[in-house]
Amino acid sequence: MRMVQTIFWIGISVLVGYTLILVLMYLLQATMIYHPQKELIANPQSIGRTYKDVTFRTPDDVQLHGWFIPADSSAPTILYAHGNAGNISGRLQSIQLLNSMGCNVFIFDYRGYGKSEGAPSEEGTYRDISVAWDYLVDQRKVSKDKIVVMGRSLGGSVAAWLAARKDPAAVVIESTFTSAVDLGADLYPWLPVRWLLKFEYKTIDHIKQIEQPLFMAHSRDDQVVPFSHGEQLFEAANEPKTFVELQGGHGSGFWESGAIYSDALRKFLGRYTSLNSKVNN
């Protein structure tokens, strides 16, 4: 009898603990997804690049901040959406690489990140990249056939959302998940993530709607987003499409892969954008 009571109370304790975890996960899931940093630790001048500080405002009256790093007026412009952590100052390696290829780069912080106002949300990230696109087209007078929409990790999902609704020259998506729910289920198989998660980020649905040339990259060593997500996204994507297998971690694979990545991306941009005259295919 005593043994039965002990087992009963252990079971109750486990159930209460598990329920508490579920409640906390539901209430705090935004803090699990978004990890913004407000302080900018560096700027493009730190890597020898000239740049312009840019501020622009969303329809719901949130002021956003970004950098425009010029290369050449005839060159393609990369509209870059970063991942869920840090801010634009942690993407200097990407800026340097893209700018050294001859591309203009426009990188911005979502609401709540860096010098951008507000607090992050899924709908907010979509609004923010839409306004970033409008800034390029309306204020900088960049033709849409010279804009390449690019995103890494969470930014890849945001970029796919935009590309499915606009008409850029090309799209670049790296180290991105099929959906937030799918990724959560992979990372926390012991939790009913599909019931709890309020965020969608349905990358695979967006990617099916993209008709522009698509470049994808993912690493088998990715410790955050399993390689299988990249494979599923690529399989779902329309032609023309290119896939490059990276080497290294989730946020560093592009850099660790060296010429495997940079040469492939340069060739892709040379084929499908105005960078063509500057690139040897």
Secondary structure, DSSP 8 states (H G I E B T S, - for coil): -HHHHHHHHHHHHHHHHHHHHHHHHHHHHHHHH-EE--S----GGGGT---EEEEEE-TTS-EEEEEEE---TTS-EEEEE--SEE-GGG-HHHHHHHHHTT-EEEEE--TTSTT--S---HHHHHHHHHHHHHIIIIIS---GGGEEEEEETHHHHHHHHHHTTS--SEEEEES--S-HHHHHHHH-TTS-HHHH------HHHHHTT--S-EEEEEETT-SSS-HHHHHHHHHHS-SSEEEEEE-S-TTTHHHHTTHHHHHHHHHHHHHHSGGGGG---
